[in-house]
Amino acid sequence: MVKGDGKRMSKSKRAERRKTAKKKEKEAAEPEAKPFSILQHSLVPKHEILSEEEKKQLLERLGITPQQLPYILITDPVVKQLGAKLGDVIKITRESETAGEAIYYRVVMREA
């Protein structure tokens, strides 16, 4: 290969340039992932896992079984970030224009 000034470039220099070009190409195609907590996003309401005692009290107060609660999938990004397990109950607290605060409960389930 000939450089702009008419001199030949060594094989090692050409290989180094190809390697650098491939590295830059790869970096452009795959931007570096930055750690991000989905729980910190402004549109994601507060999620918390209930303790076994809180879960028991909730189910008794409502007179239902865990299977009667609405569900949230184990594959949900928030469930993964919380580290919830199958059967855990998640308390979701959302801001509400009319009520001020709305609380929802979901049981962690596997996809059907």
Phi, psi and omega per residue, in radians:
M1 nan 2.497 -3.097
V2 -1.916 2.278 3.097
K3 -1.325 3.062 -3.130
G4 -1.044 -0.480 -3.102
D5 -1.606 0.123 3.070
G6 1.595 -0.039 -3.133
K7 -1.573 2.623 3.135
R8 -1.388 2.543 3.123
M9 -1.715 2.421 -3.128
S10 -1.201 2.763 3.121
K11 -1.035 -0.724 -3.104
S12 -1.146 -0.635 3.129
K13 -1.188 -0.715 3.107
R14 -1.116 -0.762 3.132
A15 -1.086 -0.712 3.127
E16 -1.109 -0.734 3.119
R17 -1.133 -0.735 3.107
R18 -1.076 -0.753 -3.141
K19 -1.083 -0.769 3.122
T20 -1.114 -0.739 3.139
A21 -1.111 -0.748 3.114
K22 -1.120 -0.690 3.131
K23 -1.098 -0.780 3.123
K24 -1.122 -0.687 3.121
E25 -1.088 -0.773 -3.140
K26 -1.145 -0.745 3.124
E27 -1.087 -0.657 3.135
A28 -1.206 -0.657 -3.116
A29 -1.314 -0.590 -3.102
E30 -2.145 1.506 3.124
P31 -1.077 2.533 -3.089
E32 -1.110 2.238 3.134
A33 -1.287 2.289 3.109
K34 -1.782 2.484 3.117
P35 -1.036 2.306 -3.107
F36 -2.469 2.261 3.080
S37 -1.719 1.984 3.134
I38 -1.063 -0.458 -3.129
L39 -1.185 -0.324 -3.134
Q40 -1.554 -0.099 -3.110
H41 -1.220 2.466 -3.062
S42 -1.118 -0.423 -3.119
L43 -1.620 -0.085 -3.128
V44 -1.679 2.083 -3.139
P45 -1.220 2.941 -3.135
K46 -1.189 2.262 3.101
H47 -2.103 2.397 3.039
E48 -2.552 2.544 3.111
I49 -1.493 2.265 3.089
L50 -1.336 2.524 3.035
S51 -1.234 2.903 3.128
E52 -1.041 -0.664 3.126
E53 -1.158 -0.777 3.114
E54 -1.110 -0.688 3.117
K55 -1.089 -0.813 3.140
K56 -1.061 -0.801 3.139
Q57 -1.088 -0.741 3.137
L58 -1.070 -0.852 -3.109
L59 -1.114 -0.676 3.089
E60 -1.148 -0.773 -3.112
R61 -1.088 -0.684 -3.133
L62 -1.515 -0.253 -3.136
G63 1.153 0.734 -3.120
I64 -2.335 3.001 3.034
T65 -1.788 2.843 3.126
P66 -0.987 -0.576 -3.110
Q67 -1.183 -0.297 3.136
Q68 -1.528 -0.126 3.084
L69 -1.392 2.670 2.975
P70 -1.059 2.722 -3.077
Y71 -1.951 2.836 2.988
I72 -2.320 2.364 -3.044
L73 -1.299 2.558 3.103
I74 -1.076 -0.390 -3.135
T75 -1.496 -0.080 3.136
D76 -1.081 2.346 -3.114
P77 -0.974 -0.642 3.132
V78 -1.195 -0.721 3.119
V79 -1.071 -0.746 3.107
K80 -1.084 -0.784 -3.109
Q81 -1.141 -0.635 3.119
L82 -1.258 -0.446 -3.085
G83 1.410 0.473 -3.131
A84 -1.241 2.673 3.135
K85 -1.982 2.887 3.082
L86 -0.949 2.350 3.121
G87 1.580 -0.247 3.078
D88 -1.155 2.618 3.065
V89 -1.867 2.254 -3.127
I90 -1.813 2.283 3.054
K91 -1.706 2.169 -3.136
I92 -1.995 2.123 -3.126
T93 -1.937 2.025 -3.122
R94 -1.987 2.588 3.013
E95 -1.330 2.443 -3.127
S96 -2.277 2.338 3.131
E97 -1.134 -0.618 -3.076
T98 -1.574 -0.705 -3.065
A99 -1.735 -0.193 -3.079
G100 1.523 -0.869 -3.140
E101 -2.622 2.342 3.108
A102 -2.136 2.321 -3.119
I103 -1.976 2.295 3.120
Y104 -2.176 2.663 3.099
Y105 -2.170 2.443 3.116
R106 -2.380 2.460 3.052
V107 -1.721 2.419 -3.113
V108 -1.373 2.138 -3.099
M109 -2.240 2.797 3.034
R110 -1.487 2.692 3.104
E111 -1.115 2.470 -3.095
A112 -1.324 nan nan
